[in-house]
Amino acid sequence: MRELVFAEAGGRPLRLDLHLPTTAPDAQSALLPVIVFVHGGGWRTGTRHEFGPDVDRAFERIADAGFAVASVEYRLSGEAVFPAQVDDVAAAVRWVATEGERVGLDPARVVLWGESAGAALAALAVLRADAATRAHPATRGVIDWYGPTDLPALGVDLGRLDDPDCAEGRWLGGTIAGSPEAAVAASAARQVAPAVAAGLALPPFLIAHGTADASVPPAQGALLAAELRRAGGEVQFDLVDGAGHRFVGESGSPAVDRDALFERALAFARRVLGGSPG
């Protein structure tokens, strides 16, 4: 199913593409566990049609494993600035949870899977302190592939605190240094404690980050993992030796086994959803 409208925002519809298994896992009437996928692209490029890393037939393979995949669009930074993108992703999860059953989706078994900028959005969507605007509590886990989690720290590490044209600056609608409150609000690692204080039960996280990632340094993944653990959350933090951004192999090193990382993510989704296809 393609071009399904899940919300209206900024005067236009927002759409998702639904990739379904050819057969239900147990019975014709069985409801399918759902992976909501959020694409990357620095919040300014990318589409819901792209998986990101070079994994052959990614959406089809997730569906072949017995999951439904809802690949969602969100407003890019040229159209709207933060927090519009988080609003859009949260709305997509709420649509799956409230409307998905009519198209065969299990409203109680949802995992968010994001890559790069999309991983930042996935994490933020479930960590909002305001229960009315966060992703639906049916979210049972988050797969965060090399997402930025602390914009002030990232700006320091990459030397672009005062750059309005960097991806983070365009997302915030200014510079990181000039938008301190927004930069903190857009940093998942800094939203864990407020969310827990507001009563959020943290879902399990799988965070995977390459040790050679120069675009989003692995310290970003480590920061989120540390905050989640400090708050008592369940975290699986995988450092991928020699991998750059999007798990590209480091120059001169063997190619990164993206298929193994992909299967590891599917195994995490099976485990946290419980009773999902194996």
Residue, then its C-alpha position, 0 to 999 in steps of 0.5 A: m500500500r502506498e501514499l497513505v495519508f497519516a496526518e495533515a501538517g503545514g497545509r498539506p498531507l503527510r504520507l507513508d508507504l506500507h510494505l506488507p508480507t505476502t502472507a500473515p505470520d500465523a493466520q489469515s486474520a493475524l495482525l502484523p507487528v510494525i516497524v515504523f521507518v524514518h529516513g535520514g538526510g540531515w533533515r533537509t534531504g531524503t524521502r520515505h522511499e529510501f532505506g539509507p544504508d546499502v542493504d539490498r531490498a531492505f523494505e522487502r526483507i523486513a516484510d519477508a521476515g513477517f513485519a509490516v513496514a511503515s516508511v514515513e515522510y516528514r517535513l524537511s528543514g526547507e519547509a519547516v524547522f524543529p520541532a515540526q519533524v518530530d511532530d510528524v514522526a510522532a503523528a505517524v506512530r499515533w496513526v499506526a496505533t489508532e488506525g492501523e488495525r483496519v489495514g492489518l497492523d497490530p496497534a500494540r506492537v510497534v518499533l521505531w527504526g531511524e537512520s542518521a537524522g531519522a534516528a534522532l527523530a525516532a528517539l525524540a518522538v518517544l522521549r517527549a516529556d509531554a505525553a500528548t505529543r509524544a509517539h503512542p505508548a504502543t512503541r515497544g522499542v527504538i532502533d537508532w542507527y548513528g543518529p545525532t543525540d546531543l546537538p551542542a556537543l556535536g557542534v563543538d566536536l565538528g566546529r559548527l556551533d555558529d554555522p547557520d548553514c550546517a544541517e543542524g543550523r538549518w533544522l533549528g532555523g539558526t545556529i546551535a549557539g544562537s538557539p540554545e533552548a531549541a538545541v537542547a530540546a532537539s537532543a535526545a540525550r538531554q531529553v531522557a531525564p525530563a521524560v523519566a521525571a514526567g513519568l515515561a517508561l523508557p522503551p528498549f533501545l538498540i543504538a549502533h554507531g560506527t567507530a570511524d563516523a566523521s559525520v556523526p561521531p560515535a560519542q553521540g551514540a555513547l551519550l544517549a546510551a549513557e543517559l538511558r542507562r543512568a535512567g534505568g533504561e534497557v540499551q544495546f549499544d553496538l560500536v561497529d569497528g571501522a564503520g563510517h557514516r551509514f556504515v560505509g567501510e573505513s578506507g583500506s579496511p574490509a567492507v562493513d557487513r551491513d547484512a549482519l547489522f540489518e539482521r541484528a536489528l531485526a532480531f532486536a525487533r523480534r525480541v522487544l515485540g514478543g511473539s513476532p515472526g522469527 
